[in-house]
Each structure stands twice: as C-alpha cells, then as structure tokens.
C-alpha cells in the first residue's frame, strides 16, 4: 500500500483529514511518525503557495509522498484578514483561544449582518523528488458569532457558523462538518486523484 504523510502535528487536523480520506486505500501517516524536522517558514502570500511550499519541503526531508494544506479565515469586515496569517494572528506561540479572542475583540462593535466570513483551504501533494502532483482549493462561507460556541473541531471552528446552519463548526457533528467544510471541499477533489494508481508510481 502506498504511503502518504499528512504534514501536521495537529491531532485534530490529522483526524479530520483521515476521516475525509477514509475510503482511499493509502496508508496515512503524520509528522509524528518521524524524527522532528523544523517547520519551514511560510513565506508565500497565498494558501496555495504555502501548501506547495510545505508539501515540497517535507517530501524532500522525509523522502515520502506528502500532503500539506494551508487554510485561513477571511473576515469581510476586516478586509479579508486574518487570511493567510490566521495561524499566526496573535503571535507565534498563541493558542487557538488567544486567536479567537483577538478576532472577537476586533469585531466587538460589528453587527451580525456585517460579520460575513469564509474559510479557505488549499491542499497540495508532492513526491520525494519535490514534484507537485496535485493542488486543489475549497471554501466554506458563513459568519462570525459573538462568542465561542461548542468544543468540537479546532482553531476558529467555535466562532464560525456556516451559511444555512444555526450551529458553529464547534457545535456541528463531525459527520456534517466533514461534508461541508472548506477542507472537505478541497479533499473531495483529492480523493479522485488518490484513487488513480498513476500517482503511486
């Protein structure tokens, strides 16, 4: 069976991606399966650019096929911020809660009708030769709530309510989130690619 390394140490993200790719006959590993490798600096100004950068970096370092993603939350009232800086929004050592609290503080005076937002996710697969084999992007629209709700998911999930639902990603079941999220939309495209035997050569 072919191996694919998910370029993350985040157990929540690894579990989510594994669940979304569950029907694909590929052995999924994470960075925790290998000796520690310093993370690359994400210097690109787009999700796709950062996903490709990470996929190629870890593919070369591990001599493996690597799946990397980059995602972010874009808030209309903040001009699209935090965007590609979502993970570093409150500094390099901030927690998920720190980032959520900062965002909620910045939107404190913004009414519900102006709290539109969208999640964006780009995924990339590279092989040990640093060849980029696949790239895809997915989005999910919604709005930012006034306070965190729910304990499921990770990151900004508890303050993001997808369009058409009255619950946040932190409140929705894993089954529903894995059907409608930005990462789900991107990985749905990836499943078809992984099912093709040609990439495994």
Order of alpha helices (4+ residues) and beta strands (2+ residues): beta-alpha-beta-alpha-beta-alpha-beta-beta-beta-alpha-alpha
